[in-house]
Amino acid sequence: MGTQALPAAPGDTERTVTTRLYVARSLRDFGDGFVAVLLPVYLSALGLGALETGIVATVALLGSAVMTFGIGWLGGRSDHRTLLIAASLLMAATGLAFAGSNAFPVLAMVAFAGTANPSSGSVSIFVPLEHAVLAHAVADQRRTASFATYSLVGALAGAAGGFAAASPDLLVRLGLSTLASLKAMFVLYAALGLCAGAIYRGLAPVPEGDHRRGAPLGPSRGIVVRLAALFSIDSFAGGFAVQSLLALWLFERFDLSLAQAGTFFLVSGVLSAFSYPVATWLAARIGLVNTMVYTHIPANLFLIGAALAPDLRLALALLLLRSALSQMDVPTRSSYVMAVVTPAERAAAASFTSVPRSLAAAASPALAGMLYAAGHAAWPFIACGALKIVYDLLLLWTFRHVRPPEEQG
């Protein structure tokens, strides 16, 4: 185990570091929240068709995965603070480039090399670095709680960003054109990047001796590979029940209205977000792996039950129960990955476990759409629940004896 990059003892330093990370993430996720909604609208306003919009979205997702993988490789060799500031400047450049260009080739290049993510997901060049800094900053006993707060802040900020996507309508009423209003939102995205960079600048630099000079993954390579493989199964399964397909199923199966759907997904998101602190409490009593598994299995049984439910009320009730449990593995998973690798490997481990998850999740929605189009509307959700239960059992069997420091002894 290498020397920690930031002090782990409780006190002002720990509170300062965690607060800076929470505030920076809230700014980033707020920006990601409205960009994910406005990006296709903006491209359409520029006169680009569905094909060009799809290409930009695909290129952006691919670029996010490549950049995240690269930042994990660099994370063990470079000062995390310096990399976070550089990533913030890239975020600012991305927003300004989108606002300043109308040419499709330029927009496609910016989408690949920049930070805009049309899925508003967790694959980002910031995430591996923030995970490593957060794990370095806090003591083992507070690591899971810190990741729960980190996840909660991100979820709420992302939701607020999605709500802020309606801002261009307000700017239009104030006299701006639609295109100018959309460009203003990308300028705001750039400003949020600069603000995040200013916050990261206050972090303590990593001592030179803490950087690895060899491969980004060393003694923990086997653990990381197994975790990445299992997490990919989970993400592949999750792709069968993406929110857009779930909404389509509710519309067609139960004739759910848009207003009802909006209320349902709002409540569902709030339940998921506030399950993170509950996961911390539970993990302190039964362990990180057990929390991931024993909350996930009931959640997936609720999903299967909802797919077979005969009426709307039962289906929605089961889906809300699922929402209250299904995301408890988010902070516990992040905490566990950081706990079972050496400090020098943390950025690489966060990267190498998140990128395959993102790629695996991209493969299954098309299969779900094929099942849906073939008249088997419930089967994607049944497949999702069943595959996730298989993942849970494999995770429990494979890592039941690999315990984080706070659970040893």
N, C-alpha and C positions, 0 to 999 in steps of 0.2 A: 504494500500500500504506500503510495507517495504522500508527500506532505500536502496538506490541504491548502487550496488556493486562498481561502478566506477563513478567518477564525470561526470555529464552530462553537465556542463558548457563548453562553447567553449573555445578553447585554446590549448596549447601544449599537455596536457594530452589526450584530445579527439583525436587530430590528431595522436598522438603516438599509442594509442590503435587501432584506425581504420586501420592505416597503417600496424601495426603488424598483425592484422587479415586478411587483404587483401593479404599480402605477404605469410602468412602461408597457406591460402586457395589456393593460386596459386600453391604453392609447392605440396600440397596434391592432388589437382585436376589434376595437370600435371602427377603425379604418377598414380592416378586412371585412367587417360585417356589411358596410354599405357598398364597398367595391364589388363584393360577390354578387350583389343584387344589380348594381348599376352597370357593370361591365358589358353584359349583352345589350342593355338598353343604349348605352353609349355607342357601341359598334353599329347598332341599327341606325342611330341618329346620324352616323357618318356615312350612311348609305351602303354599308356592308350587309351581305345576305346571310342566310342561315349557315351556308357552307363556310364562309370566312369566319363567322362567329364561332362555329364549332372548332375550326382549326386553331383559332386564338386560345380557346378554352383548353383544348388538348395540349397545345404547346406550353401553356402556362402551368398546367399540372405536371407535365414532364419536366419542365424547367425547375419547378419547385422541388421535385424529387431529386434531380441531379444536384442542385445547389445544396440541398439538405445533406445529401450524401457527402458532398465535398467539404461542407463545413464541419461534419463529423470527423473527417480525416485531418483537417487542419486544427481541430479543437485541442488535440493533444500536443500540438507543437507551438501554438501561438497564445498570446495573452487573450483570455476570453473577453476582457473589457474592450480591447482594441478591435476584436472581431465584431462585437456587438455594435460598437460605434460605426464601423465600416458598413455593417448590415443596415443600420439606420440611415446612413447616407445613401445607400442603394435604394432604400424605400422612398426617400425623398426624390431621388433621380427618377424612379419609376413613375411616381405621380406626375412629375413635371413633364416627362416624356410622353405619357399618355395624353396629358392636357395639351401639349404643344404640337402633336403630329396627327395628321389625318390619313397618312399613307399606310396601307395594309401591311406591306413588308416591314416597315419600321415598327408598327404596333406588334407584329408577330415576334420580332426580335426582342422588343422590350418585354413582352409577355414571358418569353423564355428566360431571359437573363435577369429579370426584375423580381420583385417580391409579391406582385399581385397574384392572388389565388382565387379562382372563380368558385371554389368549393368552400371557402372560408374555413378550411380544415386545420388540423394540427401539424401538417407537414410544412415546415417553414425553416428558413436558415436560422431564425432566432431561437427556436425551441430547444435544440440540443445544447446550445450555449447557456440558455437560461436554466435548463435542468441541471447542468453541471455546476453553475454558480450557486444555485439554490441549495443543492445537496452539499456543497462545500461550506455554505454559510451557517447551516443549522446543525444542531446536535442530532444524533440518531433518533432520540426519543421524540423530537419535534419535526422530523423530516416529513412524515406522512401528513401531519396537520398542515404543514407549510404547502405541500403540494395540493392539498384539498383547497386551501384558500386561493392558491394560484389558479387552479382549475375553475373555481367558482367565479373569481374576478373575470377570467377570460370569457366564460359562458355568458355572464350578465352584460359585459361590454360588447360582445358579439351580437347579442340580442338587441341592445340599444343601437348598435350600428345598423342592423337590419331595419330598425324602425326609422332611423335617420335617412334611409334611402329615399324617403318621400320628400326630402328637403328641396330637390330641384323644382318640384311643383310650386313650393313657396317662392323660390327665386323667380320663377316665371311670372307669378302674380305680381312680383315687385318690379317687373319690367324687363328682365333678362330673357334672351331667347332660350329655347330648350337646350340647344347645343352648348351655349355659353354656361348655362346652369350646370350641365353635366361636367363640363371642363372645370368649373369652380370646385366641384366635389373632389376631383383628382388633385387639384392644388391643395385642398384641405388634407387629403391623404399624404401629400408630400410634407406639409407642415407638421402633421402628427409624427412622421418619421424623424424630423429634426428635433421635435420635443422629446421623443424617446431617446435619441442620441445624446441629448443634453443630460437626461437622467442617468443613462449608462455611464456617462463620463465621470459621475461621482462615485462609481464603484472602485474598490481598491484593485490595483493591478496584481496579476498573478506573479509571484516571485519566479525569476528565471529558472531556478532549479526544479520547478514543478513540472516543466514540460518534458514529455517523452521525446526521445530522439529516434526511436525505432518505429515499429508498426503502430498504428493508432489503437489496435486491439492486441493485447498480450496474453497474460495468464487467464483472462476471463473470456477469451475468444469462444470456447466451447459453450459456455453459458449463454453468451449473446446470440450465437447461431441458433441454439435450441429455442430461445425465447422468440427470436425473429420468426422462426418457422411456425411456432404455435400462434403467435400474434397474427400471422398472415392467414391462418385458418379462420381465426375469429373475424378478421376484416373481410375475407372473402364471403363468409356467411352473412355478415352485416350488409353486404351489397345487395342481397336478395330483398331487403326490407328498407331500402332508402326512403326518405320522407316523401319524395314525390310519388313513388309507387304506392306507398301506404295511403297518401291522400287520394290518389286515383281510385284505389280499391274502396275507400270509404264513400267517395262520391257515387260510384257505380253500384256498389253492393247495397248501400243503405240510403242513397239519395241525400247524402249530407250536404247542407248548404255551405257556401263560402264563409258566412258569418260563424256558423257552428264549427267549421274546420279551423278558422282562425283562433277561436276561443280554445278549442281542444289542444292545438299545438302550442299555444301560449302556456296553458296550464301544464302540459307535458314537459315543456322546456324548463319551467320553474321547478317542477318536481325533480327533474334530473339534476339541475344545478344545486339545489339545496340538499341533495342526497350526498354530496361530497363531504360535508362535515360529519354526517352520520357514518360514512365509511371510515373516517378517522377514528371515531369512537369505537366502532366495531373491530377495526384492525388492532387496536390496543388490547383487545380482549381475546380475539381468536386468531390473530396473525394476518399478515398481508395476503398470502396465497389463499388461505381459507376464506377471507373476505371476498376476494375476487371470484372464487368458485361458488361459494354458498349463497351469494346474492345473485349471481349470473344464472344459475340453473333455474330457480323459481321464475326469474324474469323471462326466460325463454319458454318455460311452460305456459306462462301467461300469454305470450305471443302466439303460441300454437293454439291455445284455447280461444283467443280472439279470432283467429283465422277460421275457426269452426263455429263461432258463436252464431245463434239463429237470429238475434236482433241487435239493434244499434246500441242500446243502453248497456247490454252485457259486453259487447265488443269494446266500447269506449272505456268501461270500467276496468276490463282486463288490460287494455293498452296503457291506462294511467298507472295501474299497479306495476306494469312492466317498466314504465318510465321512472318510477320511484326507486327501482332496484338496478336497472340495467347499466347505469353509468357509475356505479360505485367502484367499478374496477379502474376508472380513469386515474384518480390520484393514487390509488394503491399500486397500480401497475407502474406508474412513473416512479414512485418511491421505491418500489422493489427493484427495478432495474438499476437505479442509482446506488442501492444498498449492496448489491451482490457483485459489483465490479469494483476495481481499484479506482481511486480518485482520478488518476491520469487517464483512465479509459472512459470516463463518464460521458463526455461530449460525443465520442465515437459510438458508445453504446446507445445513447438516446437517438442518434442519427440512424444507425444500422438496424434498430428495431422499429423505427417509424416509417422509413422509406418502403420496405417490402410490404408493410401493412397498407400503405396508400396504393401501391401498385396492385395488390391483391383485391382491394375493394373496388378497383376500376373494372375488374373482369366479370363480376357477377351480375351487375344490373342488366346487361344485355341478355343474359340467360333468363333472368327474372321476367324481362319483357317478353321473351319468346314463350315462356310458360303462360303468362297472362294473356297474350294474344291467341294462344291455342285454347283458351277457355278454362284454364286451370288457375283461376285467380287466387285461390287460397294456397296453392302449393309453394310459391316463393316464400311465404311467411313460415310455413311448416318446415321447409328446407332450411331456412335461416335458424329457426329455433333448434332443430335437430343437430345441425352442424355445430352450432355454438355449444350445445351440451357435450358433444364429442370433444370439442376444444377444452371445455372446463375439466372434464375427466382426465384428459391427457396432461393438462397443466398441473392438476393436483398430483397425479402419479409421478410426473417427471421431476417436480420441484418441491415435493413434500418435505424433503430433508435439506433443502438449500435455504437456510434461514438468514434473514438480515441480522445485523449486529444486535439490535435491541431485543430480538427474540431468542438469542442464544443463551444457554444456561438457565 
